[in-house]
């Protein structure tokens, strides 16, 4: 019951943030990396519901790593925009990809770890 209470509260906060617009902008990255990471997070949450804590631990660690990989990819895109003299939008796309994938990776990983520590 505590598991459902925690995660329903988290879902409600996510939906409120989406309606307000602060969460929806995170998922508007051009390459859809944050959507893929969101799916990995949901799979990890499903495994937490099934009490498969080994998989939850593995996924939470990988979400952080995917966020860092997104950071590197986004910075590479931004630097290409600077060195290749592309338009400012390519630099903006790279910077937003870098920041949003890091944010999703860290928040998702921490949320799964919180579930694991509270309910394991």
N, C-alpha and C positions, 0 to 999 in steps of 0.2 A: 504494500500500500504506500509506503514512504517513497519507493521508486517512482510510482505513478505520480504522486504529489509533486515531487521535485521536477520531473520531466514535463508534466503538464504546466507547471509554473514557468519553466524555461520556454516552452512552446508559446505560452501566452505573451511573455516578454518579447519573444522573437516576432510574433504577429503584430504586437503593438509597435515595435520598431519598424516593421515593414510598412505598416499603415502610415506612420509618421514620415517615412522616407529615408531614415538613417540606415536601415538595414538593406533595403532594396537596392541602393546604389552600390553596395558591396558586390552584388551579384550581376552587375552590368558590365563586367570586364569583357573586353573584346574577344578573348580567346576561350572564355567559359571555363577557365581553370577552377574558379571558385565553385561553380556548379558541380564539377566532378568531385571536388573535395567535400562538398556538402553531401553528396551521395555516399562517399566513404564514411563520413560522420554518421549518417543515418544507419548504415550497415553496422557500425560499431555500437550505436545505441540499441539496435536490434539484438546484437550479441550480448549486450549488458542486460537486456530484458531476459535473455535466455541463461544468464549467469555464466557465460563463457568468458571468464575474467582473463584468461591467457590471451585470447583473441582481442579483447578490449584493450589490454595493455599494449599489444602489438600495434593495433590500429591507432591508438592515441599517440604513440611514438611516431608512427608514419605520417600522421596528419601534420605534426610539427615539421617533419622533414620535407613534406610536400610543400608546406608554406615557405620554407627556406628556399626550396628549388624554384618556386614561383617568384620569389624575390630576385633570385639570380636571373631568371628568364626575363622578368620585367625590366630589370636594370640593363640587361643586354639590349632589349628593344629600345629603351630610352637612349642608351649610348649610341646605338645605330642611328637613331634619329638625329643626334648631335653630330656624329662624324660623317654620316651620309647626307647631311644637309637636307634631311626630309623636313616636312612641315612640323610645326609645333605640336600637332595632334599626335604624331607618333611618339614624341617624348612624353606627352600626357598619358597616352595609352600604356606605355612601359612603366611609368611611375605608378599609375593606378593599379596595374596588374601586380607590381611588386608589393605594394602596400596591402592590397586587399587579400592576396593569397596568404601573406604572412598573418594577417588578422584572422582569417578563417581557420588557418592551421593551428594557431595558438589557442583561440577560443574553443574550437572543436576538441583539440587534444586535452585542454584543461577540463572541459565539461565531461568527457569520458573518464578522465582520471578521477574527477569528483565522484562520479557514479561508482566507480570501482572502489574507492576508499570508503565511501559511506555504506555500501551494500555488500561488499565481499565478505 
